[in-house]
Amino acid sequence: MNKVFTINLGGRLIPIEEPAYEYLKNYIEQLKLAFQSLPEASEIIEDIKERIAELFERKIKPGHVAIVLENVKEVEAIIGLPKDIAEEADLDIEQETYHEENSNTQQDYEAFQEKNFSTKKLTASKTDKVLGGVAGGIARYFNIDPTIVRVLFLLTLGFNGLGLLVYVILWIALPVSDDQPTQWIKRIYRDVNHKVIGGVCSGIAKYFNINVVLVRLIALFPLIIALIPVITFTNAGRGFSTIGWMFSLPTMTIIYIVLWIAIPAPKTSVQQKEMDDSNNRADNYATVIKQMHTPPPFEGTNNYKTKTQKGKSYGWIFIVIIAAFLIFPILSLLFSWPVKIGVISSISYINPSLHAFFFILLPLIFISLIPIYFIIYLVVRLIRQKRFESNYWVGLNVFLLILFLFALMIFSYSMMQYALFT
Amino acid sequence: MKSENMQRQMRKGVIEFCVLSILRKNEAYPSEIIEQMQEADFQLLEGTLYPLLTRLKNGGLINYRWEESPSGPPRKYFSITAEGESFYQQLLQTWNELNLSVNKIVANSEK
């Protein structure tokens, strides 16, 4: 019985048996060697990989679990051996660089295994990055999905931006690893078949192999706690301290939305299987992320909409609750201002100018600049009609959106304070 | 001397001509070009197409743009440039002349 890997080949996830993978790896290496002297060689190789992946995808039919050696050989015959391609396309390449023998495959493979399993070093990832590749590097080190690390960093922003400081330090301190051909991780997916809103909670539960109810309770915890005074009609403002309200409640909601957007739903049966087999870690479903291509593109809004429409069964209840959460605290602030004045005056007394800078001027700068960025971004996108290729833009957009919401929240809160105070 | 080699030699001269011909009708992504050539029973190593497209692009005869694909990664849609069109016309003329001459010669020998 052969091991099965899932490789990201030209943007498609392909399950492939070990011998077939070795053969394919060698074949692509040969193509690289043969084409290396051509202009835009790497682009040609990328395009060929995409074609190979497309041909593979046609070969995976019900009953076929993974690509086997024979499939690779068939595809090799369709695409052609490097020397034949060179001949047919009339390429001017050095024939000496091309190795006919597969003798170095085993060596390569062992070297690659060694790199991944024995000599682990914490580095910033060059390929799997949104900002500086820190989260990608940490995720690779611990064999977990980078999304999780990124969300953890986001969470720590709530603690006076501690995570940001740590991130920047790591960004400076960690060396960038140039050569990371592969990476073995299990990816996290949204479980759209068992969803209430977006399948985020059940996806997380499957990833960590824990009970989904537990995850949902954690996600809803701030809502439940904060709802108590609202439901019982006791002093609505007392249930949440300012800081507690600002961080716990919207943070969970924002994190949910971020995860909803950031975590992909499984698109192929392979990904579905990868998600369902929560016990099989690197043994059976190792994800070999080659630096072949950026990860599958960010889902557009179309997909997003159809998904929400399908899952409307209970989702609306939660949406009403969340809406209630956003409205009630504002109302409570409006109506409980005599209590608040004491708190507010004590904050502003510490250092009025510093307070004004952090709570009014800085948020105001963000509030006014970020929409301008988005307008520019959208216009550029519209004009170029070309997808921004890297994950970088998606990450930046999500980050700026959160920053904007956060700044808006702080600003409106400060305005309210000052309106009440004066 | 292998006849296979010679056959390949005969085909290879006209691959670029075929590609330009396909692209001048409609823009297409590489897999579509391959399919159209296969439909016409033109034998071609698929790997040949990619360096060839790059060469045509660098020569200014074709251009490409990215477009999202309903399944899988985004695609490169290639289209012919004005320069490519005039280049194609020259090739077409040569092809027609060659076609005629070769057919005449062949027809003579078959008599």
Interface residues (C-beta under 8 A of the other chain):
Chain A: G10 G11 R12 L31 F35 L38 P39 E40 E43 I44 D47 I48 E50 R51 A53 E54 E57 I78 I79 G80 P82 D84 I85 E87 E88 A89 D90 L91 H293 P296 P297 G300 Q385 K386 R387
Chain B: R8 R11 K12 I15 P30 S31 I34 L44 L45 E46 G47 T48 Y50 P51 L52 L53 T54 R55 N58 R65 W66 E68 G72 P73 P74 K76
